[in-house]
Amino acid sequence: MKKLFVIGFCGLFFIQSASAERGDREKPVHLEADRATVEDVNRKEGSRISTFTGNVVLTQGTLRILADKLVMKEDAQGFRHATATGKLVSFRQKRDRMDEYVEGWSEQAEYDSKTDKIELFRQARLRRGSDEVHGDYISYDMGTEFFKVIGSKERGVETGPDKRVRITIQPKSKSE
């Protein structure tokens, strides 16, 4: 119960009327990497798998994902599910109607364009402005800015020295 309260309370400081940059979904996806393999073999079945390795950069509008390796599956409707891995995977996206970004880091990230969510695995960190959360797993809804954080002890895995969720909420000025 206490854990749900902490997650709910922490979600409150991120939830406001703003969300991820809405125009990003309508922008083209650009990918850069040292190597790429695109398989159209499964296209008849409605999906395509592409693998990018070496200094991977995915951009779509203000969304930017950096990784060592990225595997992207695209369905027949054009929705993409990307799994990014590396020593440090990072993402960054501008908040809608604000001059502020949401940033995240982890060892693995999974982005789903259909649900507009990103999941961060293993030593995950998420920052908006000067507020920051740490945990073993973070699920972040880019549309609503709702997130869930779980420590490695809760997940039953030992991925780092910090097994608990850590949250830093900076005081806001009265004008905010």
N, C-alpha and C positions, 0 to 999 in steps of 0.2 A: 504494500500500500504506500509506504514511504517513497519507494522508487517511482511509482506512478505519479505521485505528487510532484517530485522533483522534475520529472520529464514534462509534466503538464505546466508547471511553473516556468520552467526554462523555455518552453514553447511560447509562452506569453510574451517574453521579451523580444522574440523574433517576429511574432505575428503582428502585423500592422496592415493598413490598407494597401501597402505596396507589395509587389511581388517581383519575380524575375522579369527581365525585359521582355514584354509581350511580343514585340516585333521579331525577336530571335527565331521563333518557330517558323516564320515565313522566309527566312534567309537561307541561302544555299550553305551546304556543309563543305568546308575546305579541309583537306587532309594533306599533311606533309610528313614524310618519313624517309629514312635511308633506303628502305626496301618495302615493296608492296606486292601482295598476291591477291588477285580478285578472282573468285570462282563464280562463274555464271552457270555452272553445271546444274545446280538445284533451282535455277530460275523458273523452270516449268512447274515446280512444286510451290512456287511463290516466295522463295527466299534466296538470298545471295549472301555469301560469307566472304569478307575481305579481311586480310591480316596485314598489319602495318608494323614494322619493327625498326628500331633505331631512331631516337630523337623524334618521336611522334608528336605532332601538333594538330589537334582538331579544333577548328573554329567554326562557329555558326553565330553570326551577329556578334554579340558581346560575350557569348559563351566560349571559353577556351579551356581545353584539356591538354595537358602535357604528360607524356608517359614514355616508357621504354618500349612497350608493346601494346598494341590495341587490336582487338578482334571485334569486327562489327558485323552484325547480322541485320539484313534489311528484308522486311517482309513485302508482300505484293502490294500493300497499300502505301509503302514508302516509309513506314515507321522503322526506326533504328534502335538496336540494343547494342551498346558498346561496352566491352570489358577491357579496362586499361590496367596494366600492371607495370611495376618498376620499383626501384629503390624508393622513389618518391613520386607518386602520381599527384598531380595538382589540377584543380579546376578553379575557374574564376568567372563570375557573371555579374553584370550590372543589374542593380535593382531598378524596377520600373519606376519612372518619374522621379528618380532620386540620383544624386551624384554620389553614389555609394556602391560598393561591390560586396558580394558574398564570395568567400574563398574557402577552399578545402584542400586537405592533404591526407594521403594515406598510402599504403603499399598496394592496394587494389581498389579500383572504383568501377562501378557499373552504372551506366547512364541509359535510361529508357526514354526515348523521345515520345512514345505513346502516352505514358503516364506523367512525363515531365519530372521524373525523380532521378536522384543520384544517390547511390549507396557507397559508403566509404568503409573499407575493411582493413583491420590491423593498424593499430596506432593512428587512429583517425583524429582529425582536427578540423574544426569549422570555425570561421571567423566572419563576423559582420561588424564593420567599424572596429571598435575596440573591445567588443564583447566576443568571447571565445569559449568553445566547448571542446573537450577531449574525451575520447573513449576508444574502445576497441572496434566499435561499429557505430556508424551514424547513417541514418536514413533521412534524406532531406528532400522535401517536396518543393520544387522550384516555383510552382504556381502559387501555393498558399504560404510558403516559408515555414511550414510546420516541420519539425524534426524530432527524431527519436534517437537517443544515445544509450548505448549499452556498454558496460565494462567487460573486460575479458573474463573476470571471475563469473559474471552472470551468464556469459556465453559458453562457459565450460572449456575455454581454451586459454592457454598461457602464451600470449603473443608479445608480451612486453613487461617491463618492470611495473608499470602502472595498471593495476587491475580494476581500478574504480573510475567512475565518471567524474570529471573535473569541469567546473563551469566558472567563468569569470564574467560578471556583469558590471560594467562601469556605471557610475552615477551619471544621470542625465541632467543637463542644465535646465532651468525653468523654461527657457525659450523652446526647448525640444518638446 
